[in-house]
Structure formats: C-alpha cells, structure tokens
C-alpha cells in the first residue's frame, strides 16, 4: 500500500496525527494527537456529567421514568450555558481531524515525489 494511503487512513481512522507519526513528522503528529485527545476527553467528561445529572434526577424522583420526560431533560441539558463551549470544542476536534487527513496526504505526496 502506498505511503499516502496509509498516512491518510491512519489520520482518519485511528486518530488525527497518527499519519504524521507514520511519516516521521513526530512533533506535528503529537501536537495533533494531543489536541484531538484533549477535545474528545472534554466532550466525554461533559457528556458523562450531563448523563449523571439526569440520572440523579430520575433516581431522586424529580423526573419520571418516562422516555418523553427523559428526552425533555436531555433537550434542556443541551440548552445549558456551556453548550456553546461544547460546540466550539466539537468544531476544534473535527477541524483537527480534517487538517490531519489533508496534511498527511500532502506530506506523503511530497515525500513520495522526492
């Protein structure tokens, strides 16, 4: 398989930056990996906090064990003050993913032509 294909597949399917590490561009690859993992970690923490808050309300009896009531709570949670921050971090992650894939392709093509 060509280096271009491997680098792009690593950056898109494994983790953003993995293609750069494969291409021996370690500093750039590690930077992309750190940004991607930080964004995913933040999103997972926020999602688990919101799920825990909703489950606590269900256990306390504040929210009935009904799908419509739980759906309303989820909708209310997505309208919280930190929703904008969550959207920004999501965009950062997807931008990092796209940049990593395109840049890995560009670097691999450059290395193949040398």
Protein Blocks (a to p, Z undefined) as FASTA:
>chain_A
ZZklmmmmmmmmmoghjlmmmnopaklmmmmmmmmmmmmmmmmmmmmmmmmmmmmmmmno
paccdfklmmmmmmmmmmgmklmmmmmmmmmmmmmmmmmmmmmmmmmmmmmmZZ
